[in-house]
Amino acid sequence: MAKKIPHTMTVHNHQRVDNYYWMRDDQRSDENILAHLNAENNYADAMLAEQMPLQETLFQELKARIVKDDNTVPAKDGKYWYHSEINGEQEFSNFYRSTSFDGENKTLLLDVNARAENHEFYDLGDVSISPNDQLMSISEDTDSRRIYTICFKDLNKTDDSVDRYLADILLETEGQIVWANDNKTVFYVKKDLNTLLGTQVYRHKLGTAQADDVLVYEEHDHSFYISLDKSRDESQLYICLHATESTHCLSLSSDEPYGEFIDLVTYQEEHEYYADKMGDYYYIVSNYQAKNFKLMKVSIDQVADINNWQEVIPHRDNVLLEGIEIFHDFIVTTERENGQIRFIVHTINGKNAGQQYPLSFDDPCYFACLGDNPEPESTVARLYYSSLTTPGSLYEFDLATGERKLLKQQKVLGDFDKDKYQSERLFITARDGVEVPVSIVYRSDSFKKDGTNPLLQYGYGAYGITIDPNFSSQTLSLLDRGFVYAIAHVRGSEMLGRQWYDNGKMAHKQNTFNDFIDVTKALVDQGYGAKDKIFASGGSAGGLLMGAIVNQAPELYLGIGAHVPFLDVLTTMLDETIPLTTNEYDEWGNPNEYQAYQDILAYSPIDNISVQHYPNILVTTGLHDSQVQYFEPMKWVAKLREFKTDDNLLLFKTDMDAGHGGASGRFKSLKEKALEMSFFISLLASSTSE
């Protein structure tokens, strides 16, 4: 039980008392806070002691399915073919390049494991090769706060006794750079160490000190995120500003890095777009008078004025245009209809210009995305494909004919047989009559559809991020133990188009929680899960979802996994000093406005804890989390302990080295998954014995 120090907050004549406000510490150094987190860890370890053998069994089970010696399929970019390899007990992949697909003159570019070996946490942010193929930039985060240091390596020097790293070091960055075509000028985004927002773009000339770098752009509106990009034909550099509902893009010739970035398109609020250039034309995916987006085309000298744009693919009420990949003679569009993703090839040059056809797949529900296609002159495109029963597969499509070739499929070691598993796509009617898509997978020989199977339901539902049904070898450990696994594609994603997102945010956020709860009830009613064996899991904004459903429908769930959960929504959104707050106003609402305050107050998990029974709950976080601060789950757990009226488990584990993404490395992260699985399976065993 945590100590209570009342802290009163009054906004819009409404008073809240937060007894655990003292847990906030931006420096993460307060001895009382660290002592409490360690006490929570010790308590969790003690309560989980009997589960440790199962947890270790699951960890070894998950690890045993992974191919220890693996590599990616080489991809051509310029003169070289690039790929990565991982071997034995290595946690990270190393990077190589060759002069042919078959690996001639193979050269190690980056030994990531050597770079990571002296750090408890390590994240390789970005690797970028200069236009002349002679230099490589590397960005690294070693404290899990997503603050990256960038260094540069000379790829011409092959003698290991020679220092191959340049003296240039760029500190406190977002981790991304773009190269000008002179091979000696780069641009990067500098982070504000308090808000952790990237607000400034600097130009750096190799061979000079970072202190001499030139500020080329600064964004004072902190509702925007800044990123950098380079056009498909490599002629333009972009500064890309993205708010939840608006886009602002500036451009500069890659051949004139000392010029000035200028607006690509005249800025308009609530105009979202993605623009890319090939030759004499820009192709623009835009939501201007098109909620689900449309594709436009315009000559490079007329791009600034939206009235000059010509329609290539019109807006469609039932189809969301998610993106494009431009080739010299083709454009591949990524679209979504009725919740399912698809790809359409459009021929833009040659004798077949104007023709189009879909790239087809087989499963009833699946995930697919464009792979690594760095060469715009290519006549083939790579796509990654996966479903709940099909391991990740890399295909190559002939863009002229649609003929596909499997380049590689993820190997799953052990006795995995995809034919033993079955997936389904359901539509479940929510309380307001809206149909919510649900993806389900189970093992055929253990699924009875008679209301006896345990069921784990996953959800996210925010930022327009769609959680597609993707293969996970880890989930097999649950399916093989009789679990049904379901993904509820609740409002707040873009599963059913832009309107699906709009109806799950700000004033409509309660729809996200209603959808999840109504899906649970329907799956029980339809026999997919036993009413006393239902589990739910979510992370980050999905952790907010978990916090809301345990307040609103705690009786439905036996166990909950809430990971790096966003729980103190109102207090966080009122505090502009917390990283990323101002970027989120268009997602959650600005509580400085009365109605937004009331909307958030109605569901904010920590503000709606009440005197009632709660399910068994496992909460995890990272001390150095830059997205959702550690004190959100810390405060929530403390308040839950104060109010809950049951004897169910409430366990809180903090990784003292990790951030928002959890432990780094391919095997370390499996321990976190094994922790949740053993928690659920043990609850199932204890409830059955009772």
C-alpha positions as CSV (number, residue, x, y, z in Angstrom):
1,M,0.0,0.0,0.0
2,A,1.4,3.4,-1.0
3,K,1.4,6.4,1.2
4,K,-1.2,9.1,0.5
5,I,-0.4,12.8,0.2
6,P,-3.5,14.7,-1.0
7,H,-2.9,17.0,-4.0
8,T,-5.9,19.1,-5.0
9,M,-6.5,20.1,-8.6
10,T,-9.3,22.5,-9.6
11,V,-10.2,23.0,-13.2
12,H,-13.5,24.4,-14.6
13,N,-14.8,24.7,-11.0
14,H,-14.4,20.9,-10.6
15,Q,-12.1,19.6,-7.8
16,R,-10.2,16.4,-7.9
17,V,-7.9,15.1,-5.1
18,D,-5.0,12.9,-6.2
19,N,-3.4,11.1,-3.3
20,Y,-0.6,9.7,-5.4
21,Y,0.6,12.8,-7.3
22,W,3.8,12.6,-5.3
23,M,4.9,9.6,-7.5
24,R,5.8,11.9,-10.4
25,D,9.5,12.5,-10.9
26,D,10.8,13.6,-14.3
27,Q,14.4,12.7,-13.3
28,R,13.4,9.2,-12.1
29,S,15.8,9.5,-9.1
30,D,13.6,10.1,-6.1
31,E,14.5,7.4,-3.5
32,N,10.9,7.1,-2.2
33,I,9.6,6.4,-5.7
34,L,12.3,3.9,-6.6
35,A,11.8,2.2,-3.2
36,H,8.1,1.8,-3.9
37,L,8.7,0.5,-7.4
38,N,11.2,-2.0,-6.1
39,A,8.7,-3.1,-3.4
40,E,6.1,-3.6,-6.1
41,N,8.6,-5.7,-8.1
42,N,9.4,-7.8,-5.0
43,Y,5.7,-8.3,-4.1
44,A,5.0,-9.4,-7.7
45,D,7.9,-11.8,-7.7
46,A,6.7,-13.3,-4.4
47,M,3.1,-13.7,-5.6
48,L,4.3,-15.2,-8.9
49,A,6.9,-17.5,-7.3
50,E,4.7,-20.6,-7.8
51,Q,4.3,-19.6,-11.5
52,M,8.1,-19.4,-12.1
53,P,8.5,-23.0,-13.4
54,L,5.6,-22.5,-15.9
55,Q,7.0,-19.1,-16.9
56,E,10.4,-20.7,-17.6
57,T,8.7,-23.5,-19.5
58,L,6.8,-21.0,-21.7
59,F,10.0,-18.9,-22.2
60,Q,11.9,-22.0,-23.4
61,E,8.8,-23.0,-25.5
62,L,8.7,-19.6,-27.2
63,K,12.5,-19.5,-27.7
64,A,12.5,-23.0,-29.2
65,R,10.2,-21.9,-32.1
66,I,12.7,-19.3,-33.2
67,V,15.3,-20.1,-35.9
68,K,18.5,-19.1,-34.3
69,D,20.5,-18.6,-37.5
70,D,18.4,-16.5,-39.8
71,N,18.8,-13.8,-42.5
72,T,16.6,-11.4,-44.5
73,V,16.3,-11.6,-48.3
74,P,18.8,-9.3,-49.9
75,A,17.3,-6.1,-51.4
76,K,19.1,-4.1,-54.1
77,D,19.6,-0.4,-53.5
78,G,21.9,1.3,-55.9
79,K,25.1,-0.8,-56.6
80,Y,24.7,-3.1,-53.7
81,W,22.4,-5.8,-52.2
82,Y,21.7,-5.3,-48.5
83,H,20.6,-7.9,-45.9
84,S,20.8,-8.7,-42.2
85,E,21.8,-11.8,-40.3
86,I,21.3,-13.1,-36.8
87,N,23.0,-16.2,-35.3
88,G,23.0,-18.4,-32.2
89,E,22.1,-16.6,-29.0
90,Q,22.5,-13.2,-30.5
91,E,19.9,-10.7,-29.5
92,F,20.3,-8.4,-32.6
93,S,20.7,-8.7,-36.3
94,N,24.0,-7.6,-38.0
95,F,24.0,-5.7,-41.3
96,Y,25.8,-6.7,-44.5
97,R,26.0,-5.8,-48.2
98,S,27.2,-7.6,-51.2
99,T,27.6,-7.0,-54.9
100,S,25.1,-9.6,-56.0
101,F,21.9,-11.2,-54.7
102,D,23.9,-14.4,-54.1
103,G,26.3,-12.7,-51.7
104,E,29.4,-12.0,-53.7
105,N,32.0,-9.8,-51.9
106,K,29.9,-9.8,-48.7
107,T,30.9,-7.1,-46.3
108,L,29.9,-6.6,-42.6
109,L,28.6,-3.1,-42.3
110,L,27.5,-3.0,-38.7
111,D,28.0,-5.4,-35.9
112,V,25.0,-4.5,-33.8
113,N,25.6,-7.0,-31.1
114,A,29.1,-5.5,-30.4
115,R,27.5,-2.1,-30.2
116,A,24.9,-3.3,-27.8
117,E,27.0,-5.6,-25.5
118,N,27.8,-3.0,-22.8
119,H,24.3,-1.7,-22.5
120,E,21.4,-3.0,-20.4
121,F,19.1,-1.5,-23.1
122,Y,20.0,-0.9,-26.7
123,D,17.9,0.2,-29.7
124,L,19.2,0.7,-33.2
125,G,17.1,3.5,-34.5
126,D,18.0,4.1,-38.1
127,V,20.8,3.1,-40.5
128,S,21.2,5.2,-43.6
129,I,23.6,4.9,-46.5
130,S,24.9,8.0,-48.4
131,P,24.0,8.5,-52.0
132,N,27.5,7.5,-53.1
133,D,27.4,4.3,-51.0
134,Q,30.6,5.3,-49.1
135,L,29.2,6.5,-45.7
136,M,26.7,5.1,-43.2
137,S,24.9,6.9,-40.5
138,I,23.9,5.0,-37.3
139,S,21.4,6.2,-34.6
140,E,21.4,4.5,-31.2
141,D,19.3,4.8,-28.0
142,T,20.9,3.3,-24.9
143,D,18.6,4.5,-22.2
144,S,15.2,3.7,-23.8
145,R,13.9,7.3,-23.8
146,R,14.0,7.4,-27.6
147,I,16.7,10.1,-27.6
148,Y,19.2,9.0,-30.2
149,T,22.8,9.7,-30.8
150,I,23.9,9.6,-34.4
151,C,27.4,8.6,-35.6
152,F,28.9,8.0,-39.0
153,K,31.1,5.2,-40.5
154,D,33.4,5.3,-43.5
155,L,32.6,2.2,-45.5
156,N,35.7,2.5,-47.7
157,K,38.0,1.6,-44.8
158,T,38.1,-2.2,-44.5
159,D,41.1,-2.5,-42.2
160,D,39.7,-3.1,-38.7
161,S,42.8,-1.5,-37.1
162,V,41.8,1.8,-38.7
163,D,39.2,3.8,-36.9
164,R,36.3,3.7,-39.4
165,Y,34.1,6.1,-37.4
166,L,34.1,9.8,-38.2
167,A,34.6,12.3,-35.4
168,D,31.1,13.6,-36.1
169,I,28.6,12.8,-33.3
170,L,25.1,14.3,-33.2
171,L,23.5,14.2,-29.8
172,E,19.8,14.5,-28.6
173,T,18.2,13.7,-31.9
174,E,15.0,11.9,-33.1
175,G,17.3,9.3,-34.7
176,Q,16.6,10.0,-38.4
177,I,18.7,11.8,-41.0
178,V,18.4,12.5,-44.7
179,W,21.4,12.9,-47.0
180,A,21.8,15.7,-49.5
181,N,23.1,14.5,-52.8
182,D,26.6,16.0,-52.1
183,N,27.3,13.1,-49.7
184,K,28.6,15.5,-47.0
185,T,25.5,17.4,-45.8
186,V,22.8,15.8,-43.6
187,F,19.7,17.1,-41.9
188,Y,18.3,15.8,-38.5
189,V,15.7,16.7,-35.9
190,K,16.8,17.8,-32.5
191,K,14.8,16.8,-29.5
192,D,13.5,19.0,-26.7
193,L,14.7,17.1,-23.6
194,N,11.8,18.2,-21.5
195,T,8.9,17.5,-23.8
196,L,10.7,14.9,-25.8
197,L,9.3,16.5,-28.9
198,G,11.3,17.1,-32.1
199,T,10.9,20.8,-32.7
200,Q,14.0,21.8,-34.6
201,V,15.6,20.7,-37.9
202,Y,19.4,21.3,-38.2
203,R,21.8,21.0,-41.1
204,H,25.1,19.4,-40.4
205,K,28.2,19.3,-42.6
206,L,30.4,16.3,-42.1
207,G,33.8,17.2,-40.6
208,T,32.4,20.1,-38.5
209,A,31.2,20.2,-34.8
210,Q,27.6,19.8,-33.9
211,A,27.8,23.2,-32.2
212,D,28.3,24.8,-35.6
213,D,25.2,23.2,-37.1
214,V,22.6,25.5,-38.7
215,L,19.0,25.6,-37.6
216,V,17.0,25.5,-40.8
217,Y,13.5,25.1,-39.4
218,E,11.7,25.4,-36.0
219,E,8.1,24.4,-35.3
220,H,6.5,26.4,-32.5
221,D,3.1,24.6,-32.7
222,H,3.7,21.6,-30.5
223,S,0.7,19.7,-31.8
224,F,2.9,18.6,-34.7
225,Y,5.4,15.8,-35.0
226,I,8.4,16.4,-37.2
227,S,10.0,13.8,-39.5
228,L,12.3,13.9,-42.5
229,D,12.1,12.2,-45.9
230,K,13.5,12.1,-49.4
231,S,11.4,11.8,-52.5
232,R,11.2,8.6,-54.4
233,D,13.3,10.0,-57.2
234,E,15.8,11.4,-54.6
235,S,15.5,14.9,-56.0
236,Q,13.8,16.5,-53.0
237,L,14.3,16.6,-49.3
238,Y,11.2,16.9,-47.1
239,I,10.4,18.3,-43.7
240,C,7.1,16.6,-42.8
241,L,4.9,18.0,-40.0
242,H,2.0,15.7,-38.9
243,A,-0.7,16.6,-36.4
244,T,-3.6,14.3,-35.7
245,E,-5.7,16.0,-38.3
246,S,-3.3,18.1,-40.4
247,T,-0.2,17.9,-42.5
248,H,2.4,20.5,-43.4
249,C,5.2,19.6,-45.8
250,L,8.3,21.7,-46.8
251,S,10.7,20.8,-49.5
252,L,14.2,21.6,-50.7
253,S,16.2,20.3,-53.7
254,S,18.6,17.5,-52.7
255,D,21.2,19.1,-54.9
256,E,21.0,22.5,-53.1
257,P,21.3,21.7,-49.4
258,Y,22.2,25.3,-48.5
259,G,19.0,26.6,-50.0
260,E,15.8,27.3,-48.0
261,F,13.0,24.8,-47.3
262,I,9.7,26.1,-48.7
263,D,6.1,25.0,-48.4
264,L,5.3,22.2,-50.8
265,V,1.6,22.8,-50.5
266,T,-0.2,25.8,-49.0
267,Y,-1.1,24.8,-45.5
268,Q,-4.8,24.2,-44.6
269,E,-6.0,23.0,-41.2
270,E,-7.5,19.5,-41.3
271,H,-5.9,18.8,-44.7
272,E,-4.0,15.5,-44.4
273,Y,-1.9,14.3,-47.3
274,Y,1.2,12.4,-48.3
275,A,3.1,13.6,-51.4
276,D,5.8,11.9,-53.3
277,K,7.6,12.8,-56.5
278,M,8.6,10.9,-59.6
279,G,10.1,12.7,-62.5
280,D,8.0,15.7,-63.5
281,Y,5.0,14.9,-61.3
282,Y,3.9,14.8,-57.7
283,Y,1.4,12.1,-56.7
284,I,-0.6,13.0,-53.6
285,V,-2.8,11.0,-51.3
286,S,-5.1,13.6,-49.9
287,N,-8.2,13.9,-47.8
288,Y,-9.2,17.3,-49.3
289,Q,-13.0,16.9,-49.7
290,A,-12.4,13.2,-49.4
291,K,-12.7,11.6,-45.9
292,N,-11.3,8.3,-47.0
293,F,-8.6,9.9,-49.2
294,K,-8.1,10.1,-53.0
295,L,-5.1,10.1,-55.3
296,M,-4.1,13.3,-57.1
297,K,-1.5,14.2,-59.6
298,V,0.1,17.5,-60.4
299,S,3.2,18.8,-62.3
300,I,6.0,19.9,-60.1
301,D,5.7,23.6,-60.9
302,Q,2.0,23.7,-59.9
303,V,2.0,21.6,-56.7
304,A,1.6,24.5,-54.3
305,D,-2.0,25.3,-55.4
306,I,-4.5,22.5,-54.6
307,N,-6.7,23.8,-57.4
308,N,-4.2,22.5,-60.0
309,W,-4.3,18.9,-58.8
310,Q,-5.9,16.3,-61.1
311,E,-7.8,13.3,-59.8
312,V,-6.2,9.9,-60.5
313,I,-8.3,7.8,-58.1
314,P,-11.5,9.3,-56.8
315,H,-12.8,9.3,-53.2
316,R,-14.9,6.2,-52.3
317,D,-17.2,6.1,-49.3
318,N,-16.5,2.4,-48.7
319,V,-12.8,2.2,-49.5
320,L,-9.9,3.8,-47.5
321,L,-6.9,4.7,-49.6
322,E,-4.0,4.1,-47.1
323,G,-0.9,4.8,-49.3
324,I,1.0,4.4,-52.5
325,E,4.4,3.1,-53.8
326,I,5.6,4.8,-57.0
327,F,7.6,3.0,-59.6
328,H,8.6,4.4,-63.0
329,D,5.9,2.6,-64.8
330,F,3.5,1.6,-62.0
331,I,1.8,2.7,-58.9
332,V,0.8,0.2,-56.2
333,T,-2.0,1.5,-54.0
334,T,-2.7,0.1,-50.5
335,E,-6.5,0.1,-49.9
336,R,-8.9,-1.2,-47.2
337,E,-12.5,-2.3,-47.8
338,N,-14.8,-3.9,-45.3
339,G,-11.8,-4.2,-42.9
340,Q,-9.6,-6.1,-45.3
341,I,-6.4,-4.7,-46.8
342,R,-5.6,-5.1,-50.5
343,F,-3.2,-3.9,-53.2
344,I,-4.0,-2.5,-56.7
345,V,-1.4,-2.2,-59.4
346,H,-1.9,0.8,-61.7
347,T,0.1,1.0,-65.0
348,I,1.1,4.7,-65.6
349,N,3.5,4.4,-68.5
350,G,3.9,2.2,-71.6
351,K,1.4,0.6,-73.9
352,N,-0.7,-0.7,-71.0
353,A,-1.0,2.7,-69.3
354,G,-4.3,3.0,-67.5
355,Q,-4.8,-0.6,-66.8
356,Q,-5.2,-1.9,-63.2
357,Y,-5.5,-5.2,-61.4
358,P,-5.5,-6.5,-57.7
359,L,-2.8,-8.6,-56.1
360,S,-4.6,-11.5,-54.5
361,F,-4.2,-13.6,-51.4
362,D,-6.0,-16.6,-49.9
363,D,-6.8,-16.4,-46.2
364,P,-10.2,-15.1,-45.0
365,C,-8.4,-12.4,-42.9
366,Y,-4.8,-11.4,-43.1
367,F,-2.2,-8.7,-42.8
368,A,-0.1,-7.5,-45.7
369,C,2.1,-4.6,-46.5
370,L,4.6,-3.4,-49.1
371,G,8.1,-4.7,-48.4
372,D,11.4,-3.1,-49.1
373,N,11.3,-1.7,-52.6
374,P,14.1,0.9,-52.8
375,E,14.5,0.8,-56.6
376,P,11.8,2.8,-58.4
377,E,12.9,1.5,-61.8
378,S,12.1,-2.1,-60.8
379,T,9.3,-4.0,-62.5
380,V,8.7,-6.3,-59.5
381,A,7.5,-5.4,-56.0
382,R,7.9,-7.1,-52.7
383,L,5.0,-7.6,-50.3
384,Y,5.0,-9.1,-46.8
385,Y,2.1,-11.3,-46.0
386,S,0.9,-13.0,-42.9
387,S,-2.3,-14.3,-41.3
388,L,-3.4,-15.7,-38.0
389,T,-2.4,-19.2,-39.4
390,T,0.2,-18.3,-42.0
391,P,3.7,-17.4,-40.9
392,G,5.2,-14.2,-42.3
393,S,5.9,-14.6,-46.0
394,L,7.8,-12.3,-48.4
395,Y,6.5,-12.4,-51.9
396,E,7.7,-10.8,-55.1
397,F,5.1,-9.8,-57.6
398,D,5.7,-9.1,-61.3
399,L,4.0,-5.8,-61.7
400,A,3.3,-6.3,-65.4
401,T,1.6,-9.7,-65.0
402,G,0.7,-10.1,-61.3
403,E,2.5,-13.4,-61.1
404,R,3.8,-14.0,-57.6
405,K,6.9,-15.8,-56.2
406,L,7.5,-16.7,-52.6
407,L,11.0,-15.6,-51.6
408,K,10.9,-16.6,-48.0
409,Q,8.5,-17.8,-45.3
410,Q,9.2,-17.5,-41.6
411,K,10.2,-20.9,-40.2
412,V,8.5,-22.1,-37.0
413,L,10.6,-24.8,-35.4
414,G,9.0,-27.7,-33.6
415,D,5.8,-29.5,-34.6
416,F,3.9,-26.5,-36.0
417,D,1.4,-27.4,-38.8
418,K,-0.7,-24.5,-40.1
419,D,-3.5,-26.9,-41.0
420,K,-4.1,-27.6,-37.3
421,Y,-5.3,-24.0,-36.8
422,Q,-8.4,-22.2,-38.1
423,S,-9.1,-18.5,-38.4
424,E,-12.4,-16.6,-38.8
425,R,-13.6,-13.1,-39.4
426,L,-16.8,-12.2,-37.6
427,F,-18.9,-9.0,-37.4
428,I,-20.5,-8.5,-34.0
429,T,-23.3,-6.0,-33.5
430,A,-22.5,-3.4,-30.7
431,R,-25.1,-1.8,-28.5
432,D,-25.7,1.1,-30.9
433,G,-26.3,-1.3,-33.9
434,V,-22.8,-0.8,-35.4
435,E,-21.1,-4.0,-36.6
436,V,-17.6,-4.5,-35.2
437,P,-15.1,-6.7,-37.0
438,V,-13.4,-9.4,-35.0
439,S,-10.5,-11.7,-36.1
440,I,-10.4,-15.1,-34.4
441,V,-8.0,-18.0,-34.4
442,Y,-8.0,-21.4,-32.5
443,R,-6.6,-24.9,-32.8
444,S,-9.2,-26.9,-34.6
445,D,-8.9,-30.1,-32.5
446,S,-9.4,-28.3,-29.2
447,F,-12.1,-25.8,-30.2
448,K,-15.6,-26.9,-29.4
449,K,-17.7,-23.7,-29.7
450,D,-19.7,-24.9,-26.8
451,G,-18.7,-22.2,-24.3
452,T,-15.9,-24.2,-22.6
453,N,-12.7,-22.7,-24.2
454,P,-10.7,-20.1,-22.4
455,L,-10.5,-16.9,-24.6
456,L,-7.9,-14.1,-24.8
457,Q,-9.2,-10.9,-26.4
458,Y,-6.8,-8.2,-27.6
459,G,-7.6,-4.6,-28.5
460,Y,-6.0,-1.2,-29.1
461,G,-8.4,1.3,-30.7
462,A,-6.6,4.7,-31.0
463,Y,-4.7,7.0,-33.4
464,G,-6.3,5.3,-36.4
465,I,-3.8,2.5,-36.0
466,T,-5.3,-0.8,-37.3
467,I,-4.2,-4.0,-35.7
468,D,-4.4,-6.5,-38.5
469,P,-4.6,-10.3,-38.0
470,N,-0.9,-11.2,-38.1
471,F,0.9,-14.5,-37.3
472,S,2.6,-14.9,-34.0
473,S,4.5,-18.0,-33.1
474,Q,4.1,-16.9,-29.4
475,T,0.3,-17.2,-29.5
476,L,0.7,-20.9,-30.4
477,S,1.5,-21.6,-26.8
478,L,-2.0,-20.4,-25.8
479,L,-3.8,-22.0,-28.8
480,D,-2.1,-25.4,-28.1
481,R,-3.5,-25.1,-24.5
482,G,-7.0,-24.7,-25.8
483,F,-7.3,-20.9,-25.8
484,V,-9.2,-19.0,-28.5
485,Y,-7.4,-15.8,-29.5
486,A,-9.5,-12.8,-30.7
487,I,-8.6,-9.3,-31.9
488,A,-11.5,-6.9,-31.5
489,H,-11.1,-4.2,-34.2
490,V,-12.8,-1.5,-32.1
491,R,-13.6,2.0,-33.2
492,G,-10.6,4.3,-32.9
493,S,-8.7,2.3,-35.6
494,E,-9.2,2.7,-39.3
495,M,-10.3,-0.9,-39.9
496,L,-13.5,0.3,-41.6
497,G,-12.3,3.6,-42.9
498,R,-11.6,7.1,-41.6
499,Q,-15.1,7.3,-40.0
500,W,-14.2,4.3,-37.9
501,Y,-11.4,6.3,-36.4
502,D,-13.4,9.5,-36.0
503,N,-16.1,7.6,-34.1
504,G,-13.6,6.3,-31.6
505,K,-11.8,9.4,-30.4
506,M,-12.3,12.6,-28.4
507,A,-16.0,13.0,-27.6
508,H,-16.7,9.5,-29.1
509,K,-14.1,7.6,-27.1
510,Q,-16.6,5.7,-25.1
511,N,-17.4,3.8,-28.4
512,T,-14.0,2.1,-28.1
513,F,-14.8,0.7,-24.7
514,N,-18.4,-0.3,-25.6
515,D,-17.2,-2.1,-28.7
516,F,-14.7,-4.2,-26.7
517,I,-17.1,-5.1,-24.0
518,D,-19.9,-5.9,-26.4
519,V,-17.5,-8.2,-28.4
520,T,-16.6,-10.0,-25.2
521,K,-20.3,-10.6,-24.4
522,A,-21.1,-11.8,-27.9
523,L,-18.2,-14.2,-28.1
524,V,-19.4,-15.8,-24.9
525,D,-23.0,-15.9,-26.1
526,Q,-21.8,-17.5,-29.4
527,G,-19.8,-20.2,-27.6
528,Y,-16.3,-19.0,-28.5
529,G,-15.3,-18.6,-24.9
530,A,-16.3,-19.7,-21.4
531,K,-17.9,-16.9,-19.4
532,D,-15.6,-17.6,-16.5
533,K,-12.4,-18.0,-18.5
534,I,-12.2,-14.7,-20.4
535,F,-8.9,-12.7,-20.5
536,A,-8.1,-9.4,-22.1
537,S,-4.8,-7.7,-22.9
538,G,-3.7,-4.3,-24.3
539,G,-0.7,-1.9,-24.2
540,S,-0.2,1.8,-24.3
541,A,-3.6,3.2,-25.6
542,G,-4.7,-0.4,-25.5
543,G,-3.8,-0.2,-21.8
544,L,-6.2,2.7,-21.4
545,L,-8.8,0.4,-23.0
546,M,-8.0,-2.2,-20.3
547,G,-8.3,0.4,-17.6
548,A,-11.7,1.5,-18.8
549,I,-13.2,-2.0,-19.2
550,V,-12.2,-3.1,-15.7
551,N,-14.0,-0.1,-14.3
552,Q,-17.1,-0.5,-16.6
553,A,-17.4,-4.3,-16.9
554,P,-15.1,-6.0,-14.4
555,E,-17.3,-9.1,-14.0
556,L,-16.6,-10.2,-17.6
557,Y,-12.9,-10.9,-17.1
558,L,-10.9,-13.4,-15.1
559,G,-7.6,-11.8,-15.9
560,I,-6.2,-8.6,-17.5
561,G,-2.8,-7.7,-18.9
562,A,-2.2,-3.9,-19.0
563,H,1.2,-3.0,-20.5
564,V,2.7,0.5,-20.5
565,P,-0.9,1.7,-20.0
566,F,-2.1,5.2,-20.4
567,L,-4.4,5.6,-17.4
568,D,-4.2,9.1,-15.9
569,V,-5.7,10.7,-19.0
570,L,-7.1,13.9,-17.5
571,T,-4.1,14.9,-15.4
572,T,-1.7,14.1,-18.2
573,M,-3.6,16.0,-20.8
574,L,-3.8,19.1,-18.5
575,D,0.0,19.1,-18.1
576,E,1.9,20.5,-21.1
577,T,5.2,19.7,-19.6
578,I,4.7,16.0,-20.0
579,P,6.2,14.6,-23.2
580,L,3.8,14.4,-26.1
581,T,0.8,16.0,-24.4
582,T,0.2,18.8,-26.8
583,N,0.4,16.5,-29.8
584,E,-2.5,14.5,-28.4
585,Y,-5.2,17.2,-28.2
586,D,-6.8,16.1,-31.5
587,E,-6.9,12.5,-30.3
588,W,-8.2,12.8,-26.7
589,G,-9.4,16.5,-26.6
590,N,-7.9,19.5,-24.9
591,P,-9.3,19.4,-21.3
592,N,-8.6,23.1,-20.9
593,E,-11.9,23.3,-22.8
594,Y,-14.8,22.6,-20.6
595,Q,-16.6,19.9,-22.8
596,A,-13.4,18.1,-23.5
597,Y,-12.6,18.0,-19.8
598,Q,-16.0,16.5,-19.1
599,D,-15.6,13.9,-21.9
600,I,-12.3,12.7,-20.6
601,L,-13.4,12.8,-17.0
602,A,-16.2,10.4,-17.9
603,Y,-13.8,7.5,-18.8
604,S,-10.3,8.3,-17.5
605,P,-9.4,5.0,-15.8
606,I,-7.8,6.4,-12.7
607,D,-10.6,8.9,-12.1
608,N,-13.3,6.2,-12.4
609,I,-11.9,3.6,-10.0
610,S,-14.7,2.7,-7.6
611,V,-15.4,0.5,-4.6
612,Q,-16.1,-2.8,-6.3
613,H,-14.5,-6.1,-7.3
614,Y,-11.9,-6.1,-10.0
615,P,-10.4,-8.9,-12.1
616,N,-6.9,-10.3,-11.6
617,I,-4.6,-7.7,-13.1
618,L,-1.0,-7.8,-14.3
619,V,0.5,-4.4,-15.0
620,T,3.9,-3.8,-16.6
621,T,5.9,-0.7,-17.4
622,G,9.4,0.6,-18.0
623,L,11.0,3.2,-15.8
624,H,12.3,5.2,-18.7
625,D,9.2,5.1,-20.8
626,S,9.0,8.3,-22.9
627,Q,5.5,7.7,-24.3
628,V,3.5,6.8,-21.2
629,Q,5.3,7.9,-18.0
630,Y,6.0,5.1,-15.4
631,F,3.9,7.0,-12.8
632,E,0.6,6.5,-14.7
633,P,0.4,2.8,-13.9
634,M,2.2,3.3,-10.6
635,K,-0.6,5.7,-9.4
636,W,-3.3,3.6,-10.9
637,V,-2.2,0.5,-9.1
638,A,-1.9,2.4,-5.8
639,K,-5.4,3.7,-6.1
640,L,-6.8,0.3,-7.2
641,R,-5.3,-1.3,-4.0
642,E,-7.1,1.4,-2.0
643,F,-10.5,0.9,-3.5
644,K,-10.9,-2.7,-4.7
645,T,-12.9,-5.1,-2.6
646,D,-11.7,-8.5,-3.7
647,D,-8.7,-10.7,-3.1
648,N,-7.7,-11.1,-6.7
649,L,-4.2,-10.5,-7.8
650,L,-3.0,-7.0,-8.6
651,L,0.6,-7.2,-9.7
652,F,2.8,-4.4,-11.0
653,K,6.2,-5.1,-12.6
654,T,8.6,-2.3,-13.6
655,D,11.5,-3.0,-15.9
656,M,14.1,-0.6,-14.4
657,D,16.1,-0.5,-17.6
658,A,13.4,-0.4,-20.3
659,G,11.1,2.1,-22.0
660,H,7.9,2.0,-23.9
661,G,8.9,-0.8,-26.2
662,G,9.9,-3.1,-23.3
663,A,13.1,-5.1,-23.1
664,S,15.4,-4.9,-26.1
665,G,16.6,-8.0,-28.0
666,R,14.8,-11.0,-29.5
667,F,15.0,-13.3,-26.5
668,K,14.8,-10.8,-23.6
669,S,11.4,-9.6,-24.9
670,L,10.1,-13.2,-24.8
671,K,10.3,-13.2,-21.0
672,E,7.7,-10.4,-20.9
673,K,5.4,-12.5,-23.1
674,A,6.0,-15.6,-21.0
675,L,5.2,-13.6,-17.9
676,E,1.7,-12.7,-19.1
677,M,1.0,-16.1,-20.5
678,S,1.9,-17.9,-17.3
679,F,-0.2,-15.4,-15.4
680,F,-3.3,-16.2,-17.5
681,I,-2.7,-20.0,-17.6
682,S,-2.1,-20.1,-13.8
683,L,-5.4,-18.2,-13.2
684,L,-7.2,-20.7,-15.4
685,A,-5.7,-23.6,-13.4
686,S,-6.6,-22.1,-10.0
687,S,-10.1,-21.1,-11.1
688,T,-10.7,-24.7,-12.4
689,S,-9.4,-26.3,-9.2
690,E,-11.7,-24.0,-7.1
